[in-house]
Amino acid sequence: MDSTDLILTASVATMLQRRADLRRKITQAFDLLADARKIEKTITGLGYSTLESFLTSGRGYYFSLRTLQESVDRAMKQLDAQFWAALINQSGIRAIMSTRKQSDFDNMVSNADTPPFEMEYIKATFVDLYEKRQEMMEDGVVEMFHRLSWDYRTNNPVKLGRKIIINYVLDSWGTVNSGTANILDDLVRILSIYNGKPIPEHRHGMYFQVSSALREDRKVVDTDYFTMKLYKKGTGHIQFKEAVLPLLDQCNRVIARRYPNALPAMQGREAA
């Protein structure tokens, strides 16, 4: 038996044919995945693909050709989370969500812990958010109340006064503290509601406004409801505008409902 006999017994023609079939199927699979990636990005509007990340790095999950259905389910959990994020952002309902509610939602997206992106769950989620919109707005006021510093004489520890001082508007690097900016957004949102005005677009909220002031070397941020002077140590000195004072009264009534003994205990004490 020579070397030619050895090659022929391996049925080279069959192997080559099966290789061609395999290449065709892999090409078809990759084409379908590429199409799926395009569809995903048209939904999320993101510059990256969660599907591609799942297939290549797994993002803490795993992909296996031996358990295709499980792999599909895991991939869809990742994709559904991004679809929820896109829907919440594009619908505008995020504007009525308190900072805490937004943070809880963002964590659900990050952990791919959202419900399936199906009509039943979408309707239930939006109905729940809409019905709780007032409660979420009031949560923002209370959170703001908690974040006030009582170390300054202009702050009244039982209500929102005309002048207040906020800590940590800027971080130690002199850049905007996103957490504090979110709290200020909560305040602007509820003042807008009480004022019967549209809720500002969250992408142009206090983070954007403070960042713009820093870039333009301005020390004062001016909004429809207050002016805020920025200081190097990171504090923001807020003075509410005259027309806003009745709206602050409404905020203080919210605080009084949550803490019924606070205002009566301090009767006769005026905010600066």
PELINUR-V982952 format. One record per residue. RES is the residue in one small letter. SS is DSSP state (H for helix, E for strand, L for the rest). PHI is phi in radians with two decimals (NA if undefined). OMEGA is omega in radians with two decimals (999 if undefined). Layout:
BEGIN
res=RES ss=SS phi=PHI omega=OMEGA
res=RES ss=SS phi=PHI omega=OMEGA
END
This chain:
BEGIN
res=m ss=L phi=NA omega=3.13
res=d ss=L phi=-1.71 omega=-3.08
res=s ss=H phi=-1.12 omega=3.13
res=t ss=H phi=-1.13 omega=3.10
res=d ss=H phi=-1.08 omega=-3.13
res=l ss=H phi=-1.08 omega=-3.13
res=i ss=H phi=-1.15 omega=-3.08
res=l ss=H phi=-1.16 omega=-3.12
res=t ss=H phi=-1.20 omega=3.13
res=a ss=L phi=-1.44 omega=3.12
res=s ss=L phi=0.94 omega=-3.10
res=v ss=H phi=-1.00 omega=-3.10
res=a ss=H phi=-1.05 omega=3.12
res=t ss=H phi=-1.13 omega=-3.14
res=m ss=H phi=-1.09 omega=3.13
res=l ss=H phi=-1.14 omega=3.12
res=q ss=H phi=-1.13 omega=-3.14
res=r ss=H phi=-1.19 omega=3.07
res=r ss=H phi=-1.12 omega=3.13
res=a ss=H phi=-1.12 omega=3.10
res=d ss=H phi=-1.10 omega=-3.14
res=l ss=H phi=-1.08 omega=-3.14
res=r ss=H phi=-1.08 omega=-3.13
res=r ss=H phi=-1.13 omega=3.14
res=k ss=H phi=-1.16 omega=3.11
res=i ss=H phi=-1.12 omega=3.12
res=t ss=H phi=-1.08 omega=3.11
res=q ss=H phi=-1.08 omega=3.14
res=a ss=H phi=-1.12 omega=3.13
res=f ss=H phi=-1.16 omega=3.08
res=d ss=H phi=-1.07 omega=3.13
res=l ss=H phi=-1.14 omega=3.11
res=l ss=H phi=-1.14 omega=3.11
res=a ss=H phi=-1.13 omega=3.08
res=d ss=H phi=-1.13 omega=3.12
res=a ss=H phi=-1.09 omega=3.11
res=r ss=H phi=-1.08 omega=3.13
res=k ss=H phi=-1.13 omega=3.13
res=i ss=H phi=-1.08 omega=3.13
res=e ss=H phi=-0.98 omega=-3.06
res=k ss=H phi=-1.23 omega=3.06
res=t ss=H phi=-1.24 omega=3.12
res=i ss=H phi=-1.41 omega=-3.04
res=t ss=H phi=-1.44 omega=-3.08
res=g ss=L phi=1.25 omega=-3.11
res=l ss=L phi=-1.52 omega=3.13
res=g ss=L phi=-1.49 omega=3.13
res=y ss=L phi=-2.25 omega=-3.11
res=s ss=L phi=-1.97 omega=3.06
res=t ss=H phi=-1.16 omega=3.11
res=l ss=H phi=-1.08 omega=3.13
res=e ss=H phi=-1.09 omega=3.11
res=s ss=H phi=-1.10 omega=3.13
res=f ss=H phi=-1.07 omega=-3.08
res=l ss=H phi=-1.25 omega=-3.05
res=t ss=H phi=-1.73 omega=-3.09
res=s ss=L phi=-2.03 omega=3.10
res=g ss=H phi=1.48 omega=-3.13
res=r ss=H phi=0.79 omega=3.13
res=g ss=H phi=1.57 omega=3.08
res=y ss=L phi=-1.98 omega=3.13
res=y ss=L phi=-2.41 omega=3.14
res=f ss=L phi=-2.07 omega=-3.11
res=s ss=L phi=-2.44 omega=3.08
res=l ss=L phi=-1.31 omega=-3.14
res=r ss=L phi=-1.47 omega=3.12
res=t ss=L phi=-2.24 omega=-2.99
res=l ss=H phi=-1.05 omega=-3.08
res=q ss=H phi=-1.13 omega=3.09
res=e ss=H phi=-1.10 omega=3.12
res=s ss=H phi=-1.14 omega=3.09
res=v ss=H phi=-1.08 omega=-3.14
res=d ss=H phi=-1.08 omega=3.14
res=r ss=H phi=-1.17 omega=3.12
res=a ss=H phi=-1.11 omega=-3.12
res=m ss=H phi=-1.17 omega=3.07
res=k ss=H phi=-1.09 omega=3.11
res=q ss=H phi=-1.14 omega=-3.11
res=l ss=H phi=-1.19 omega=3.14
res=d ss=H phi=-1.03 omega=3.13
res=a ss=H phi=-1.06 omega=3.12
res=q ss=H phi=-1.24 omega=3.09
res=f ss=H phi=-1.16 omega=3.06
res=w ss=H phi=-1.07 omega=-3.13
res=a ss=H phi=-1.06 omega=-3.14
res=a ss=H phi=-1.12 omega=-3.11
res=l ss=H phi=-1.15 omega=-3.14
res=i ss=H phi=-1.07 omega=-3.12
res=n ss=H phi=-1.22 omega=-3.07
res=q ss=H phi=-1.30 omega=-3.10
res=s ss=H phi=-1.32 omega=-3.10
res=g ss=L phi=1.52 omega=-3.10
res=i ss=H phi=-1.22 omega=3.10
res=r ss=H phi=-1.03 omega=-3.10
res=a ss=H phi=-1.11 omega=-3.14
res=i ss=H phi=-1.69 omega=-3.14
res=m ss=L phi=-1.50 omega=3.09
res=s ss=L phi=-1.16 omega=3.12
res=t ss=H phi=-1.00 omega=-3.13
res=r ss=H phi=-1.14 omega=3.13
res=k ss=H phi=-1.13 omega=3.11
res=q ss=H phi=-1.11 omega=-3.14
res=s ss=H phi=-1.11 omega=3.11
res=d ss=H phi=-1.07 omega=-3.14
res=f ss=H phi=-1.15 omega=-3.14
res=d ss=H phi=-1.07 omega=3.10
res=n ss=H phi=-1.16 omega=3.09
res=m ss=H phi=-1.08 omega=3.12
res=v ss=H phi=-1.13 omega=-3.11
res=s ss=H phi=-1.07 omega=-3.12
res=n ss=L phi=-1.63 omega=-3.09
res=a ss=L phi=0.90 omega=-3.07
res=d ss=L phi=-1.94 omega=3.13
res=t ss=L phi=-1.45 omega=3.04
res=p ss=L phi=-1.16 omega=3.04
res=p ss=L phi=-1.00 omega=-3.13
res=f ss=L phi=-1.42 omega=-3.11
res=e ss=L phi=-2.27 omega=-3.01
res=m ss=H phi=-0.97 omega=-3.13
res=e ss=H phi=-0.99 omega=-3.10
res=y ss=H phi=-1.32 omega=3.12
res=i ss=H phi=-1.10 omega=3.13
res=k ss=H phi=-1.07 omega=-3.10
res=a ss=H phi=-1.09 omega=-3.12
res=t ss=H phi=-1.15 omega=-3.11
res=f ss=H phi=-1.21 omega=3.07
res=v ss=H phi=-1.09 omega=-3.14
res=d ss=H phi=-1.11 omega=3.14
res=l ss=H phi=-1.13 omega=-3.12
res=y ss=H phi=-1.16 omega=-3.12
res=e ss=H phi=-1.17 omega=-3.11
res=k ss=L phi=-1.74 omega=-3.04
res=r ss=H phi=-1.06 omega=-3.13
res=q ss=H phi=-1.17 omega=3.11
res=e ss=H phi=-1.07 omega=3.14
res=m ss=H phi=-1.16 omega=3.10
res=m ss=H phi=-1.09 omega=-3.13
res=e ss=H phi=-1.18 omega=3.05
res=d ss=H phi=-1.02 omega=3.11
res=g ss=H phi=-1.10 omega=3.11
res=v ss=H phi=-1.12 omega=-3.12
res=v ss=H phi=-1.12 omega=3.10
res=e ss=H phi=-1.09 omega=3.08
res=m ss=H phi=-1.07 omega=3.12
res=f ss=H phi=-1.01 omega=3.14
res=h ss=H phi=-1.17 omega=-3.06
res=r ss=H phi=-1.46 omega=3.11
res=l ss=E phi=-1.12 omega=3.06
res=s ss=L phi=-1.60 omega=3.12
res=w ss=L phi=-1.57 omega=-3.13
res=d ss=L phi=-1.48 omega=-3.08
res=y ss=L phi=-2.03 omega=-3.03
res=r ss=L phi=-1.18 omega=-3.13
res=t ss=L phi=-1.35 omega=3.12
res=n ss=L phi=-1.65 omega=3.07
res=n ss=L phi=-1.75 omega=-3.02
res=p ss=L phi=-1.27 omega=3.10
res=v ss=L phi=-2.09 omega=3.13
res=k ss=L phi=-2.87 omega=3.05
res=l ss=L phi=-1.46 omega=3.11
res=g ss=L phi=-1.73 omega=-3.10
res=r ss=L phi=-1.16 omega=3.11
res=k ss=E phi=-2.09 omega=3.07
res=i ss=E phi=-2.42 omega=3.12
res=i ss=E phi=-2.13 omega=-3.10
res=i ss=E phi=-1.92 omega=3.06
res=n ss=L phi=-1.44 omega=2.97
res=y ss=L phi=1.06 omega=2.98
res=v ss=L phi=-1.17 omega=3.05
res=l ss=E phi=-2.02 omega=3.11
res=d ss=L phi=-1.53 omega=-3.07
res=s ss=L phi=-1.15 omega=3.11
res=w ss=L phi=-1.61 omega=-3.14
res=g ss=L phi=1.44 omega=3.10
res=t ss=L phi=-1.85 omega=-3.03
res=v ss=E phi=-1.23 omega=3.03
res=n ss=L phi=-1.47 omega=-3.03
res=s ss=H phi=-1.11 omega=3.13
res=g ss=H phi=-1.10 omega=3.12
res=t ss=H phi=-1.20 omega=3.10
res=a ss=H phi=-1.05 omega=3.12
res=n ss=H phi=-1.14 omega=3.11
res=i ss=H phi=-1.10 omega=3.10
res=l ss=H phi=-1.13 omega=3.06
res=d ss=H phi=-1.08 omega=3.09
res=d ss=H phi=-1.02 omega=-3.13
res=l ss=H phi=-1.13 omega=3.14
res=v ss=H phi=-1.09 omega=-3.13
res=r ss=H phi=-1.08 omega=-3.07
res=i ss=H phi=-1.27 omega=3.05
res=l ss=H phi=-1.13 omega=3.09
res=s ss=H phi=-1.12 omega=3.11
res=i ss=H phi=-1.07 omega=-3.13
res=y ss=H phi=-1.12 omega=-3.11
res=n ss=L phi=-1.54 omega=-3.14
res=g ss=L phi=1.22 omega=-3.12
res=k ss=L phi=-1.87 omega=3.09
res=p ss=L phi=-1.07 omega=3.09
res=i ss=L phi=-1.26 omega=-3.11
res=p ss=L phi=-1.05 omega=3.07
res=e ss=L phi=-1.11 omega=-3.02
res=h ss=H phi=-1.12 omega=3.13
res=r ss=H phi=-1.26 omega=3.08
res=h ss=H phi=-2.08 omega=-3.10
res=g ss=L phi=-1.42 omega=-3.03
res=m ss=H phi=-1.15 omega=3.09
res=y ss=H phi=-1.04 omega=3.13
res=f ss=H phi=-1.11 omega=-3.07
res=q ss=H phi=-1.19 omega=3.12
res=v ss=H phi=-1.18 omega=3.10
res=s ss=H phi=-1.05 omega=3.13
res=s ss=H phi=-1.09 omega=3.12
res=a ss=H phi=-1.09 omega=3.14
res=l ss=H phi=-1.13 omega=3.13
res=r ss=H phi=-1.11 omega=-3.11
res=e ss=L phi=-1.58 omega=3.12
res=d ss=L phi=1.00 omega=3.04
res=r ss=L phi=-1.74 omega=-3.14
res=k ss=L phi=-1.73 omega=-3.07
res=v ss=E phi=-2.16 omega=3.04
res=v ss=E phi=-1.85 omega=-3.10
res=d ss=E phi=-1.95 omega=3.10
res=t ss=L phi=-2.07 omega=3.11
res=d ss=L phi=-1.14 omega=-3.00
res=y ss=L phi=-1.99 omega=-3.11
res=f ss=E phi=-2.78 omega=2.94
res=t ss=E phi=-1.94 omega=-3.14
res=m ss=E phi=-2.29 omega=3.10
res=k ss=E phi=-1.63 omega=-3.09
res=l ss=E phi=-1.64 omega=3.11
res=y ss=L phi=-2.16 omega=-3.05
res=k ss=L phi=-1.03 omega=-3.12
res=k ss=L phi=-1.29 omega=3.02
res=g ss=L phi=1.79 omega=-3.13
res=t ss=L phi=-1.45 omega=3.04
res=g ss=E phi=-2.17 omega=3.13
res=h ss=E phi=-1.66 omega=-3.04
res=i ss=E phi=-1.80 omega=2.99
res=q ss=E phi=-2.20 omega=3.14
res=f ss=E phi=-1.33 omega=-3.13
res=k ss=L phi=-1.34 omega=-3.03
res=e ss=H phi=-0.96 omega=-3.09
res=a ss=H phi=-1.18 omega=-3.07
res=v ss=H phi=-1.53 omega=-3.04
res=l ss=H phi=-0.98 omega=3.08
res=p ss=H phi=-1.09 omega=3.11
res=l ss=H phi=-1.22 omega=3.08
res=l ss=H phi=-1.12 omega=3.09
res=d ss=H phi=-1.04 omega=3.10
res=q ss=H phi=-1.15 omega=3.08
res=c ss=H phi=-1.08 omega=-3.12
res=n ss=H phi=-1.15 omega=3.07
res=r ss=H phi=-1.19 omega=3.05
res=v ss=H phi=-1.09 omega=3.13
res=i ss=H phi=-1.05 omega=-3.14
res=a ss=H phi=-1.11 omega=3.11
res=r ss=H phi=-1.19 omega=-3.14
res=r ss=H phi=-1.29 omega=-3.12
res=y ss=L phi=-2.24 omega=-2.99
res=p ss=L phi=-1.06 omega=-3.12
res=n ss=L phi=-1.68 omega=-3.04
res=a ss=H phi=-1.26 omega=-3.07
res=l ss=H phi=-1.15 omega=3.13
res=p ss=H phi=-1.04 omega=-3.11
res=a ss=H phi=-1.20 omega=-3.06
res=m ss=L phi=-2.06 omega=-3.11
res=q ss=L phi=-1.01 omega=3.13
res=g ss=L phi=1.58 omega=3.13
res=r ss=L phi=-1.72 omega=-3.09
res=e ss=L phi=-1.78 omega=3.03
res=a ss=L phi=-1.33 omega=3.13
res=a ss=L phi=-1.21 omega=999
END
